[in-house]
Amino acid sequence: MKIAIELIKVDEEVRIRKEIGNLQPLVDSIAKVGLINPILIDEQSNLVAGYRRLAACKKLNMKEVDVRIVEFGGDMMKMLDVEVAENFFRKDFTPEEVLATERRRQEILEATRKKGFFQRLWLWLKSLFSQEPTQKLKPASYPPSPLDGPADLQERQVDEPIEQDSTEQSPQDRERVPQDAEDQQEPPRNP
């Protein structure tokens, strides 16, 4: 819900935060991305939380701001707890997180930057050599035909191996000689 800024009442005597600090980064942020978190007021339009945001919006000469109205029923202790909670139980970014946001920002800029002709050409050429083949060929499981030319006598490559005829014996099967049951028994060993 939006309301006119001049309707929001700030009681400086009951507010805990008196020093708003350097407001310019917040002003710049609101000017760039807008007011992300609405200002919190009670049912009588008294400011509960968002004092710095309100000051930044006033500095930007905004006429209306987004607000969230919470009914406190005049409970001053609850209003104090909300103001303290908003300012006390928050966590700023660590230095590592600040660096990570800048790295991510650079990645996004690089990914969305319009690339010139030579850079697109280079990326295309690079992609030709970095891709895995989609299908690997397997060696054929049959000997070359005598009718094949000299180039075809090299090992053939096919998409799938051809199954051998079940009546044809493989070289291993030809070398194996069937043995009788008597021949399969080992001779007794002498101790």
Protein Blocks (a to p, Z undefined) as FASTA:
>chain_A
ZZdfklpccdfklpmblbgbjfklmmmmmmmnopfbacdddfkopafbhplmmmmmmmno
pabdcdddddekhpaklmmmmmmmmmmmgccddfklmmmmmmmmmmmmmmmpccdfklmm
mmmmmmmmmpccfbdcdddfbdcdfkbcfklmpccddfbdcdddfkbccfklmmpccddf
klmpccdddZZ
